[in-house]
Amino acid sequence: MPFNFTSVPSTWELCFNKDCTHKDTCMHYFAGQHLPADKMMGFAIYPNTLQNEKYRFYIEKRMIRATWGFRKLFLNVKHVDDTPIRREIQQYLSSRPTYYRYMNGQLTLTPKQQKGIINIFRSYGYTEELDFDNYIDRYSYE
């Protein structure tokens, strides 16, 4: 899959440790290798991380099926359950503004988050046609 550096979170640490034995499968190193020429500073993983051959910042380079948007999930929800479910999802995602970022596609839900939200619907008795609005395959930064 083509890599777009704009998908890298702004606080993501980049790695440039060419001697690391994990570099071929590490998302930090992979992102660092795609650094745009106009990016001059940011977060980094320092070379001293490799001491004693321990690499605690390793994140496996992998793809996930991410999603955003909740409209389809609420299509068959009873009016009485609508507000309580929305509030639970907002709490699960930590805040109302964050909820709207996931709703509008500014952020994408990981498979773990998707499962958590589906479980909220199931706790209210909704088990069928639980689909998010949009799906995308992307690199995982989690």
C-alpha positions as CSV (number, residue, x, y, z in Angstrom):
1,M,0.0,0.0,0.0
2,P,1.3,3.5,-0.8
3,F,2.5,5.4,2.2
4,N,1.4,9.0,2.8
5,F,3.4,10.8,5.5
6,T,0.4,13.0,6.3
7,S,-1.2,9.9,8.0
8,V,1.6,9.9,10.6
9,P,0.3,11.4,13.9
10,S,1.9,14.7,14.8
11,T,3.3,13.3,18.1
12,W,4.6,10.1,16.5
13,E,8.3,9.4,17.2
14,L,10.4,8.8,14.1
15,C,13.4,6.4,14.2
16,F,16.6,6.6,12.1
17,N,18.6,3.9,13.9
18,K,20.0,2.0,10.9
19,D,21.7,-0.5,13.2
20,C,18.5,-1.7,14.9
21,T,17.7,-5.3,14.3
22,H,14.0,-4.5,14.3
23,K,14.1,-1.8,11.6
24,D,12.6,-3.8,8.8
25,T,9.4,-4.4,10.7
26,C,9.2,-1.3,12.9
27,M,6.6,1.4,12.2
28,H,8.8,4.1,13.8
29,Y,11.6,3.3,11.4
30,F,9.3,2.9,8.4
31,A,7.8,6.4,9.0
32,G,11.2,7.9,9.5
33,Q,12.3,6.6,6.1
34,H,9.4,8.5,4.5
35,L,10.2,11.8,6.1
36,P,9.4,14.6,3.7
37,A,12.3,16.9,2.7
38,D,10.4,20.0,4.1
39,K,10.0,18.5,7.6
40,M,12.9,19.8,9.7
41,M,12.1,18.8,13.3
42,G,9.8,16.7,15.4
43,F,9.8,13.7,17.8
44,A,12.5,11.1,17.5
45,I,13.7,7.9,19.1
46,Y,17.4,8.4,20.0
47,P,20.2,6.0,19.2
48,N,20.9,5.2,22.9
49,T,17.6,3.2,22.8
50,L,19.5,0.3,21.4
51,Q,21.6,-0.2,24.5
52,N,21.6,-3.8,25.8
53,E,19.7,-4.8,22.7
54,K,16.3,-3.8,24.3
55,Y,14.0,-1.9,22.1
56,R,11.0,-0.8,24.1
57,F,9.6,1.5,21.5
58,Y,9.0,-1.1,18.9
59,I,5.7,-1.0,17.1
60,E,5.1,-3.6,14.4
61,K,4.5,-2.3,10.9
62,R,1.1,-3.5,10.0
63,M,-2.1,-2.6,8.3
64,I,-5.5,-2.3,10.1
65,R,-9.1,-1.9,8.9
66,A,-10.0,1.5,10.3
67,T,-13.4,3.2,10.3
68,W,-15.2,6.4,11.0
69,G,-18.8,7.6,11.1
70,F,-21.7,6.5,13.2
71,R,-24.8,7.3,11.2
72,K,-25.4,3.8,10.0
73,L,-25.1,2.4,13.5
74,F,-27.9,4.6,14.7
75,L,-30.3,3.9,11.8
76,N,-32.4,1.3,13.7
77,V,-31.9,2.6,17.2
78,K,-35.0,3.5,19.2
79,H,-35.4,7.1,20.1
80,V,-35.3,6.3,23.8
81,D,-31.9,4.7,23.3
82,D,-30.3,7.3,21.0
83,T,-29.0,9.8,23.6
84,P,-27.8,7.2,26.2
85,I,-25.9,5.3,23.5
86,R,-24.3,8.5,22.2
87,R,-23.3,9.5,25.7
88,E,-21.7,6.1,26.3
89,I,-19.8,6.3,23.1
90,Q,-18.6,9.8,23.9
91,Q,-17.4,8.6,27.3
92,Y,-15.7,5.6,25.7
93,L,-13.9,7.9,23.3
94,S,-13.1,10.3,26.2
95,S,-15.0,13.4,25.2
96,R,-17.8,14.9,23.0
97,P,-15.3,16.7,20.7
98,T,-13.4,13.5,20.2
99,Y,-16.6,11.7,19.3
100,Y,-17.2,14.2,16.6
101,R,-13.7,13.9,15.2
102,Y,-14.4,10.1,14.8
103,M,-17.9,10.9,13.4
104,N,-16.5,13.2,10.7
105,G,-13.4,11.2,9.7
106,Q,-10.8,13.5,11.3
107,L,-9.8,10.4,13.3
108,T,-10.3,6.7,12.5
109,L,-11.3,4.0,14.9
110,T,-9.0,1.0,15.5
111,P,-10.4,-2.5,15.5
112,K,-10.3,-2.5,19.3
113,Q,-12.3,0.8,19.4
114,Q,-14.8,-0.6,16.9
115,K,-15.4,-3.6,19.0
116,G,-15.9,-1.4,22.1
117,I,-18.5,0.7,20.3
118,I,-20.3,-2.4,18.9
119,N,-20.4,-3.8,22.4
120,I,-22.2,-0.6,23.6
121,F,-24.9,-1.2,21.0
122,R,-25.1,-4.8,22.0
123,S,-25.6,-3.9,25.6
124,Y,-28.8,-2.2,24.5
125,G,-29.9,-5.2,22.6
126,Y,-28.9,-4.1,19.1
127,T,-27.1,-7.0,17.3
128,E,-27.9,-6.7,13.6
129,E,-26.7,-4.4,10.9
130,L,-24.0,-2.8,13.0
131,D,-21.8,-1.2,10.4
132,F,-19.8,2.0,10.5
133,D,-20.2,4.6,7.7
134,N,-16.7,4.3,6.2
135,Y,-13.9,1.8,6.2
136,I,-10.3,2.3,5.1
137,D,-7.1,0.2,5.3
138,R,-4.3,2.1,6.9
139,Y,-1.0,1.7,8.7
140,S,-1.4,1.2,12.4
141,Y,0.2,3.7,14.9
142,E,-1.1,1.8,17.9
